[in-house]
Amino acid sequence: MAAIKVYLDEDVHTFIAQALRLRAWEALTTQEAGRRGADDRGQLAFATAQGHAMLTYNSNDYPRLHYEIVTGGGTHGGIILATQENPRQTLRALFHLLNTLSAEAINGQLVYLNNWA
């Protein structure tokens, strides 16, 4: 089973990518990918094409986008929906999720990170 690689939406704190890398997880930010300002569907398509799950704080658009894709018969590399309130708690929950799930298990899934706290 492959490890989950994480693509951080532009609204996610970049230090989360640094913390992931310090613990040997692969992480890519939108800034590093040169994709700042790209629309949500494009960001998710890019993440999927790169073999990454998307980490985002955008609870307004990504759940809708997930359902549009899966009901249309498509898939994506996974969406991890977090909240901005406590970045340290986000990291703890994210490490728990990454240590539990594989890339295959998160593929096509919408995961609420607060369920992994």
KAKAVEN-V140455 format. One record per residue. N is the residue number from 1. RES is the residue in one small letter. PHI is phi in whole degrees, 0 to 359 (none if undefined). NEAR is the number of other ideal C-beta (glycine too) atoms within 8 Angstrom. Layout:
{{N;RES;PHI;NEAR} {N;RES;PHI;NEAR}}
This chain:
{{1;m;none;6} {2;a;276;6} {3;a;285;9} {4;i;287;13} {5;k;258;13} {6;v;246;16} {7;y;252;18} {8;l;268;14} {9;d;299;12} {10;e;293;11} {11;d;274;7} {12;v;271;13} {13;h;304;5} {14;t;293;9} {15;f;295;7} {16;i;294;15} {17;a;298;14} {18;q;297;8} {19;a;294;9} {20;l;297;13} {21;r;296;10} {22;l;298;6} {23;r;254;7} {24;a;71;4} {25;w;267;11} {26;e;276;9} {27;a;219;12} {28;l;222;12} {29;t;263;12} {30;t;297;12} {31;q;297;8} {32;e;296;7} {33;a;278;9} {34;g;70;5} {35;r;242;10} {36;r;300;7} {37;g;87;4} {38;a;292;8} {39;d;289;5} {40;d;300;9} {41;r;298;7} {42;g;295;9} {43;q;297;15} {44;l;293;15} {45;a;297;9} {46;f;297;12} {47;a;303;13} {48;t;297;11} {49;a;297;6} {50;q;273;10} {51;g;80;7} {52;h;250;12} {53;a;270;14} {54;m;268;15} {55;l;255;12} {56;t;216;13} {57;y;260;10} {58;n;280;10} {59;s;279;7} {60;n;278;5} {61;d;253;7} {62;y;291;15} {63;p;299;10} {64;r;298;8} {65;l;299;12} {66;h;304;11} {67;y;293;9} {68;e;298;8} {69;i;292;11} {70;v;289;10} {71;t;287;6} {72;g;274;6} {73;g;88;4} {74;g;266;6} {75;t;214;7} {76;h;209;14} {77;g;282;14} {78;g;112;14} {79;i;236;15} {80;i;251;14} {81;l;260;13} {82;a;244;13} {83;t;245;9} {84;q;272;6} {85;e;301;4} {86;n;223;6} {87;p;302;9} {88;r;294;6} {89;q;295;9} {90;t;302;12} {91;l;297;10} {92;r;301;9} {93;a;294;13} {94;l;295;16} {95;f;298;9} {96;h;299;10} {97;l;299;13} {98;l;295;12} {99;n;280;5} {100;t;255;6} {101;l;261;8} {102;s;258;9} {103;a;300;14} {104;e;295;7} {105;a;288;8} {106;i;270;14} {107;n;305;10} {108;g;78;7} {109;q;258;8} {110;l;253;10} {111;v;244;13} {112;y;270;6} {113;l;296;14} {114;n;298;8} {115;n;284;6} {116;w;253;10} {117;a;288;8}}
